[in-house]
């Protein structure tokens, strides 16, 4: 019983490391691609002044 649980845990850990290495290789290859530079968009912000007399809030 203990031997079966130990073997299952070792198998799961081995599969986990295998998937981790495969995932790391995919991320490493994709990071070597040329990345585009971010565009900077600047907009002028206009503010409108509030009217002098505001509507009642009802509180």
C-alpha positions as a Markdown table, in Angstrom:
| # | Residue | x | y | z |
|---|---|---|---|---|
| 1 | Unk | 0.0 | 0.0 | 0.0 |
| 2 | Unk | 2.7 | 2.5 | 1.0 |
| 3 | Unk | 4.8 | 1.3 | -2.0 |
| 4 | Unk | 1.9 | 2.0 | -4.4 |
| 5 | Unk | 1.3 | 5.5 | -3.0 |
| 6 | Unk | 5.1 | 6.3 | -3.2 |
| 7 | Unk | 5.3 | 5.1 | -6.8 |
| 8 | Unk | 2.2 | 7.2 | -7.7 |
| 9 | Unk | 3.7 | 10.3 | -6.1 |
| 10 | Unk | 7.1 | 9.8 | -7.8 |
| 11 | Unk | 5.3 | 9.3 | -11.1 |
| 12 | Unk | 3.3 | 12.5 | -10.6 |
| 13 | Unk | 6.4 | 14.5 | -9.7 |
| 14 | Unk | 8.3 | 13.2 | -12.7 |
| 15 | Unk | 5.3 | 14.2 | -15.0 |
| 16 | Unk | 5.2 | 17.6 | -13.4 |
| 17 | Unk | 9.0 | 18.2 | -14.1 |
| 18 | Unk | 8.5 | 17.0 | -17.6 |
| 19 | Unk | 5.7 | 19.5 | -18.2 |
| 20 | Unk | 7.6 | 22.3 | -16.5 |
| 21 | Unk | 10.6 | 21.8 | -18.8 |
| 22 | Unk | 8.4 | 21.7 | -21.9 |
| 23 | Unk | 6.6 | 24.9 | -20.8 |
| 24 | Unk | 9.9 | 26.6 | -20.1 |
| 25 | Unk | 11.2 | 25.8 | -23.5 |
| 26 | Unk | 8.1 | 27.3 | -25.2 |
| 27 | Unk | 8.4 | 30.5 | -23.2 |
| 28 | Unk | 12.1 | 30.8 | -23.9 |
| 29 | Unk | 11.6 | 30.5 | -27.7 |
| 30 | Unk | 8.8 | 33.0 | -27.8 |
| 31 | Unk | 10.8 | 35.6 | -25.8 |
| 32 | Unk | 13.5 | 35.7 | -28.4 |
| 33 | Unk | 11.2 | 37.2 | -31.0 |
| 34 | Unk | 11.5 | 40.9 | -31.8 |
| 35 | Unk | 9.0 | 42.9 | -29.8 |
| 36 | Unk | 7.4 | 46.0 | -31.1 |
| 37 | Unk | 7.9 | 49.2 | -29.2 |
| 38 | Unk | 4.9 | 50.6 | -27.4 |
| 39 | Unk | 3.2 | 53.6 | -29.0 |
| 40 | Unk | 2.7 | 56.6 | -27.0 |
| 41 | Unk | -0.6 | 58.4 | -27.6 |
| 42 | Unk | -1.0 | 61.8 | -26.1 |
| 43 | Unk | -4.3 | 63.5 | -26.0 |
| 44 | Unk | -5.1 | 67.0 | -24.8 |
| 45 | Unk | -7.6 | 66.9 | -22.0 |
| 46 | Unk | -10.2 | 69.6 | -21.9 |
| 47 | Unk | -12.2 | 70.3 | -18.8 |
| 48 | Unk | -15.6 | 71.9 | -18.7 |
| 49 | Unk | -16.4 | 74.2 | -15.8 |
| 50 | Unk | -19.5 | 73.3 | -13.7 |
| 51 | Unk | -22.4 | 75.7 | -13.9 |
| 52 | Unk | -22.5 | 78.2 | -11.0 |
| 53 | Unk | -25.9 | 77.0 | -9.7 |
| 54 | Unk | -26.1 | 73.2 | -9.3 |
| 55 | Unk | -29.2 | 71.2 | -9.2 |
| 56 | Unk | -30.6 | 70.2 | -5.8 |
| 57 | Unk | -29.6 | 66.7 | -4.7 |
| 58 | Unk | -32.6 | 66.0 | -2.6 |
| 59 | Unk | -30.8 | 65.1 | 0.6 |
